[in-house]
Amino acid sequence: MIELAAIPRESVGLMWPIIEPGIQKMLDHGLGVLSPDDIREAASAGDTLLFVVVQDGELEPMAVLICYVAIGQKRVFEISMTWGEQMSEWFDIAYDGLLKVALELKCDMVAITGRRGWIKQLRSRGFSEKLVTLIKELP
């Protein structure tokens, strides 16, 4: 059975050796502005929510997801980084689970930052593309 599991902030240190490789893979595709230590510290402080997708109680995660709630005119559940393998096996479970968490946190909206491959999966679920991130490294 595949399931989404939240990692409580108190358990981040204990779980870190298991999830850090997935986080590093996630960061390898990012903007290069965060380190694994940044994420560990934010999750341990409760500023970031960590979730894993596991199969049959295995400790080795199929996916790692990093989320947070942004507060402004609307409460936005931000899924800011993800990493996973065999996405077709876990995507629906993670999506349904994270939507439930967003509703429990009384969020008005879900926003996902990711690579272009996510558009196909999410457009069919009512998401629309709103912004594009452009970057330029400075000397």
C-alpha positions as CSV (number, residue, x, y, z in Angstrom):
1,M,0.0,0.0,0.0
2,I,1.3,3.5,-0.9
3,E,0.6,6.3,1.5
4,L,1.5,10.0,2.2
5,A,3.1,10.6,5.6
6,A,3.9,13.9,7.2
7,I,7.2,14.1,9.1
8,P,6.6,15.9,12.4
9,R,9.1,18.7,13.1
10,E,10.3,16.7,16.1
11,S,11.2,13.7,13.9
12,V,13.1,15.6,11.2
13,G,16.5,14.8,12.7
14,L,15.7,11.1,13.1
15,M,14.3,10.8,9.5
16,W,17.0,13.1,7.9
17,P,19.4,10.3,6.9
18,I,16.6,8.6,5.0
19,I,15.2,11.6,3.2
20,E,18.3,13.7,2.6
21,P,19.2,11.9,-0.7
22,G,15.8,12.7,-2.1
23,I,16.1,16.3,-1.0
24,Q,19.5,16.6,-2.6
25,K,18.1,15.2,-5.9
26,M,15.3,17.8,-5.6
27,L,17.8,20.6,-5.0
28,D,19.9,19.5,-8.0
29,H,17.0,20.6,-10.2
30,G,16.3,23.8,-8.3
31,L,17.7,27.4,-8.4
32,G,20.7,26.6,-6.3
33,V,19.7,28.9,-3.5
34,L,19.0,26.3,-0.8
35,S,21.1,23.6,0.8
36,P,19.8,20.4,2.5
37,D,20.8,22.1,5.8
38,D,18.5,25.0,5.0
39,I,15.6,22.7,4.5
40,R,16.4,20.6,7.6
41,E,16.5,23.7,9.8
42,A,13.3,25.1,8.4
43,A,11.5,21.8,8.8
44,S,12.8,21.4,12.3
45,A,11.6,24.9,13.2
46,G,8.2,24.2,11.7
47,D,8.6,26.7,9.0
48,T,8.4,24.1,6.3
49,L,6.2,20.9,6.1
50,L,7.9,17.7,5.0
51,F,6.0,14.8,3.5
52,V,7.1,11.5,2.2
53,V,5.4,8.9,0.0
54,V,6.2,5.4,1.2
55,Q,5.1,1.9,0.1
56,D,4.3,-0.9,2.4
57,G,5.8,0.8,5.5
58,E,9.3,0.9,3.9
59,L,11.6,3.5,5.3
60,E,13.0,4.4,1.8
61,P,10.6,7.0,0.4
62,M,9.3,6.9,-3.2
63,A,8.9,10.7,-3.0
64,V,9.7,13.7,-0.8
65,L,7.5,16.9,-0.9
66,I,8.2,20.2,0.8
67,C,5.3,22.6,1.5
68,Y,4.5,25.7,3.5
69,V,1.6,28.0,4.1
70,A,1.9,31.6,2.8
71,I,-0.4,34.1,4.4
72,G,-1.5,37.3,2.7
73,Q,-4.8,38.1,1.0
74,K,-5.4,34.4,0.8
75,R,-3.9,31.4,2.6
76,V,-1.9,29.6,0.0
77,F,-0.6,26.0,0.5
78,E,2.6,26.1,-1.4
79,I,4.1,22.9,-2.7
80,S,7.5,24.3,-3.4
81,M,9.7,21.3,-4.1
82,T,9.2,17.7,-4.9
83,W,11.3,14.7,-5.8
84,G,10.1,11.2,-6.6
85,E,10.4,8.1,-8.7
86,Q,7.7,6.1,-10.3
87,M,5.4,9.1,-10.2
88,S,2.5,7.3,-11.8
89,E,2.3,5.0,-8.8
90,W,2.1,7.7,-6.1
91,F,0.9,10.9,-7.7
92,D,-2.8,10.5,-7.0
93,I,-2.2,9.5,-3.4
94,A,0.1,12.4,-2.7
95,Y,-2.2,14.9,-4.5
96,D,-5.3,13.8,-2.6
97,G,-3.4,13.8,0.7
98,L,-1.9,17.2,0.2
99,L,-5.2,18.7,-0.8
100,K,-6.7,17.3,2.4
101,V,-3.9,18.9,4.4
102,A,-4.5,22.2,2.6
103,L,-8.2,22.1,3.5
104,E,-7.4,21.2,7.1
105,L,-5.1,24.2,7.3
106,K,-8.0,26.3,6.0
107,C,-6.1,27.3,2.8
108,D,-7.9,29.1,0.0
109,M,-5.5,28.0,-2.8
110,V,-2.8,25.5,-3.7
111,A,0.2,26.7,-5.6
112,I,2.9,24.4,-7.0
113,T,6.4,25.3,-8.1
114,G,8.0,22.8,-10.4
115,R,9.4,21.8,-13.7
116,R,7.3,21.8,-16.9
117,G,6.6,18.1,-16.5
118,W,4.1,18.9,-13.7
119,I,1.9,20.9,-16.0
120,K,0.4,17.9,-17.8
121,Q,-0.3,16.1,-14.5
122,L,-1.9,19.2,-12.9
123,R,-3.8,20.8,-15.7
124,S,-6.2,17.9,-15.8
125,R,-6.9,18.6,-12.1
126,G,-7.9,22.2,-12.5
127,F,-4.6,23.9,-12.2
128,S,-3.6,26.7,-14.6
129,E,-0.2,28.2,-15.3
130,K,0.1,31.7,-13.8
131,L,3.8,32.6,-13.6
132,V,7.1,31.7,-15.1
133,T,10.3,31.9,-13.2
134,L,13.2,33.4,-15.1
135,I,16.7,33.5,-13.6
136,K,20.1,34.9,-14.5
137,E,23.2,34.2,-12.6
138,L,25.2,37.4,-11.9
139,P,29.0,37.6,-12.0
